[in-house]
Amino acid sequence: MVVGVPTEIKQGESRVAITPAGAHQLGAEGREVLVQSGAGLASGISDADYRAAGAKMLASAAEVWQQAQLLLKVKEPLPSEYQYFREDLCLFTYLHLASCPELTQALLASKATAVAYETVQTDDGRLPLLVSMSEVAGKLAVQIGAHYLAQHQGGRGVLLGGVAGVPPAEVVIIGGGTVGLNAAQTAAGMGAAVTILDIDHDRLRYLDDIMHGNVITVYSNPHNIARSVSYADLLVGAVLVPGAVAPKVVTEQMVRSMKAGAVIIDVAVDQGGCVETIVPTSYAQPTYIKHGVVHYAVPNIPAAVPRTSTFALTNATLPYVRTIANLGLEEAAEQDPALARGINVADGHVRHPAVAETFDRS
């Protein structure tokens, strides 16, 4: 099976879908790896690095797409890439189809097979290909929030950790999964007063056990969310329903109740966002102000640290890539139920239940 890796074209996207070490391992197993020239530069990986690992460098994205049987990406294809979809292509990337009907329709029309990193799910509910990027996004959300709380960035002029005699900022995190946990750890480490909300009692007990001092856990319901949002200096949205559109748990009225200059970082924006006033932004213009609140809604937050993100992502995806490349997707999915759950569309049909429900194709 020929494995292809094109350059990412989403605005601000600096990651690449494979490292030289990953390319070398696939090559050692007899797989040809095609990489578009320049694909790794923003992650600090040169074409020479890939060549030394045994990859073949191609000049254009069209060549990579057309020759690859298994096409690896980081972010979802954009409209200019839909032309490359075909029936014998297997696409493996973050897809977030529930929030992108146009992409879903293009994949269905082409009869291409698309496997989403974010819906590869083990029997115990873990999302192994989402964890590393969720860790990065959670940590970055707090760093970014601290930056935008500065007065010259439109924020309240609050230092996240405060100083002696002056209270720290109030950080409210909605969702206690991987993003929420990493955001809480980072915010607490910077000295903020942290509130984390979740609907899973067992998860709250776990968070309560491992987080100490300046972190409190609260059961997530509309009343508690509204109360917490009203006092937040920094609000981090970290709600995830695998494969589905994120629920709007923070209403516009709640946003109106926030302090002037407070900051919202909605990490769930790539699944539609969990804040009612959120619309996707980009690294070119990452924020906007609504109801006096700074909104940050970049859907590819980990791209800000591509060196870390690229290596972390390949560490997670490579075992699945190897299995698909060596066995073919059908046999690989039969052997691994987690990978089977990652198949979102195939042969013109929606295969993932949450995506099917979103588009009424159940």
N, C-alpha and C positions, 0 to 999 in steps of 0.2 A: 504494500500500500504506500502510495506517495503522499507525504505529509507536507502541506504548504503553510507558510506564515507570511502574510502581507503586512505592510506598514499600517498602523492604526491611523484613521483619518478623522475621527471625532475631534472636535475642537478641544485643544488642551490635553489630549490623550497622549501620554508619553511612554506608556508601557509597551511591551512586546510579549507575544504569547509563548515564546520559548527562549531558554538560555542556551549558550553554546554547550554546556554540560548535557542538557536535555537532547539537543541535536546529536551530540556524540553518542549518547546511549541508544537512540533510535537507529543511528547509522550502524552501530555495532551489532544490532539485531537484524540488519539487512534492509532497513527502510531508507528510502531516499527522502531527504529533507530539503525543501526548497524555501529559501528566505528572500524576501524582497530587499534589494540593496538599500541600506540606511534604516532598516526597520528597528534596529537596536540602539541607534546612536543616542537617543534621548535617555536611554537607560544605561549609558556608559558602555555599550557593547558595539564593537566595530565590525565591519564586514570581514576584516581579517580574522577576528576572533571566531566568527562562524565558519569561515573557510578552514581554519585550523582544526575545527571540530568535525569537519567532514561535510558540512552543508554546502549546497549549491546556491550561489547567489544569482538572482534574476533581476533584471532592470526594472520591470513594471509589475504593478499589482495584477494586471490582466493576465500576465504569464503565470503568476503564482496561482491565481484562482482557476485558470483553465487547465493547468496540469495537475493540480492537487486532487486527490481523492478524499483525503481528510484535511479539512481547512481549519486551522487553529487561529482564533482571534482572542482579543481581550474584551472589547465592547461590541455591542450589537451592530450588525451591518447598517450602513446608511443608504438612502435611496440610490445614490450613484453606484452602489455595489450590488443592487438587486439584479442587475443584468447578468451577473455571473452565476446566479443560482441555476442549478440543473438537477435532473432526476438522480444522477449517479453521484451526487456530491453529499458528503457528510460534513456538516458544520458543527464545530465544538467551540462554544464561547459563552459569555454572559449574554442572555437574550432579553429577559424581562418582557416577554411577549404580552402579558396582560395589560401593560400600559402602552403598547405599540401595535394598534390594529393594522396599520399599513404594512409593517414588516411581517406580521402574521399572515396576511393575505398573500403577500409576495412569495413567501415560503410555500404556502399551500398550493398556489398556482403553479409553481415550478416543480412540485413533488420532491423537492430536496428534503433530506433528513437533517434535523437540527436538534442538537443535544445542548441543554443549557447547564452551565456550571452551577447556577444557583438552585437548580431543582434536583441535582444528584443528592440523594438522601438515603442514609442508612436506616436499617430497621428500627433503631432506637431514636430516630428523628434528627440525627446530626446531619449537617450540611457541609461535608468536608471540603468542598471547593469554594465555599463562601467564607469559611472561617478566617483564613489569613487576611483577605481583603476587608472583612468586617473588623478585624483587630486593628488594621491600619486606619480604617475610616473612623473607628471609635476614638482612637488616640488623636487623630488629626482634627476631629470635630471640636475637641476642647481647645487645642492649640489655635485653630482658626477662630473659634469663638472669643478666646482671650484677645486675639488681635483686633477683632471688630468691636470689642467693648471699649477700645480706646476712643477718646472723644474725636480725634481727627479722622477716624474711620466711620463716624456717625453714631458711635455707641455712647453709653452712659458715662464714660470716663471712669470705669471701675476696674481696679486691679483684682484679678481673680483671687489671689490669696490674701488680699488685704495686707495691713501692716500692724504693728503693735498699737493698740488703742483704736483701730479702725476695723470694722467687721469685714470678712471676706465676701466675695460675690456668692450669690445663691445660684447654683447650677441644678437644673431640673432635667432629668433624663427619663423619657417615656419609652419603656421597653428594656427588659433586663437580660436580653440575649448577649451575643458576643459583642456587638457594637456597644450596647449599654454598659456592659461590664467594663470594657476597655475605656470607655468615656469616663465612667465613675472612678476607675483607678487613676486615670490621668488627672482628672479634676481634683480628686482628693489629694493626690500627690503634690499638686500645686497649691494646696491649702484652701480650696474653695469649700463652702458648705454645700453638700450634695444630697439631693433627694432623687431616688430612683423608684419608678413605678412599674408594676407588671401585674398581669392577670393570673399568673401561675404561682400558687402558694408555695409549692416546693422550690421554685426558683427563688422566690423572695427569702425563704429560709436559708437557701444556699448563699445568697448574696449577703444576708445578715451575718452568716457564720464567717465569711471570708473578708468582709469589709468592716472596718472598725473606726471608731472615732467620729470623723466628720461626715459620715454617710448614714442616712436613714432610708429604710425601705417602706413603701406605702403601697397598699393594694390599689390597682388601677380601676377606677370607675369614673363616670363623668363628673361627679361631685369632687372627688379628690384631684382629678386632673385640673379642673377649673381652679380650685384653690391653689394648687401648686404652680400653675402657669401664672397666676396673678402676682406671685412674689418672685418669679424667676428673673434673674439678670441674664442668664444664658439658658435657653431651652434647646435640648437635643432630642430630635425625633428619631427613635430607633425601633420602630414597630415593623415586624416582618411576618407576613403570611406566605409561606413558600409557594411561588408560582402565581400568586394572586395579587390584585391591586391592594395596596395598603389601605386600611380603614382610616377615615378622617376623624381621628380621636380628639384633635384640637380644633375647635370651631372658630369661625371668624370672631364671634362674640368674645371668646376667650382671649384671642389675640388683642382685641380692643382693650381688654382689661390689663394688659401688660404695661410695665413702666416705659416711659419714653426713653428710647435709646437701648432698650433690651435687644438681645440678639437671638434669632432662631437659626439653628443649623438642622435641616431636615435630611438626615442620611437616607431616609426611605424614599427620596424623590425619584429614584430610578424605578420604583414600583408605584409611582403616582403621588407619593408623599402622604404623610399622616397629619399634616397641618392644612386646614382648609384654604388658607391664603397663600399657599406655596405654588409657584410655577417654576419649571426648570430654568436654571441660568447656565452660565458657562464660565470658564476661566477668563475669557475676554471681558466679561462684565458679571462678576460672581454674585453681586448683591443688589437688592432694591429695598426701598423703605415703604412700608404700608402700615397705616395706623400708628405711625411713629416708631415702628419696630423694624430693626434691620433683619432682612431675610436673606439667608445664604442657601442656595439650592443647586449647587453644582452636582450633577449626577455621577461624576467619576472622580470622587474625592481622592482615592489612592493614587491617581495620576500625578499628584503633587510631589510624590516621593517615588518616582519610577524605578530607581535602582533597588530600593527595598522591596517595592511591590512586585516587580517582575520576577525577582528571584523567589520570593515567597509564593507567588502564584504558580510558577513552574514546579516548585517542590510539591505542591498539592495536586496539580493536574497531570504531571508526567506519568504516574502509575496508570491512570485511566487512559491516557493517550497511547501508552505502550500496549495496553490490553486491546484497545480498538484496532490499532495498527497491525497487531500480530494475529488477532483472531477474526477481525471484522466485527462490525457493531452488533449484528444479530446474535452471534455466538457469545460475544462479550457480555451482552445484556442478559442472556440466558444464565450465564454463570454468576452475574453480579446484579442482584435486585436494585442496589443503589444506583448503578449506572442506568438500568432500565427505567427508573423513575426520572432520570434526566432527559429522556427523549420527549421533546415537546411536540414536534410534528414529524410526520413521515408519510410518504406516498399520498400526499394531498389530504391527510387527516390529522386532526389534533389528537395527540396521544396523552397529554398531561391533564388530569381531571380539573385542576384549578384554572388552567388556560381555557379548557373546553367550557367550563361554567361561565367564565368571563364573556366569551363570545357566543354563548348559547349553542354550543356544538356538542353537548353531552348526549 
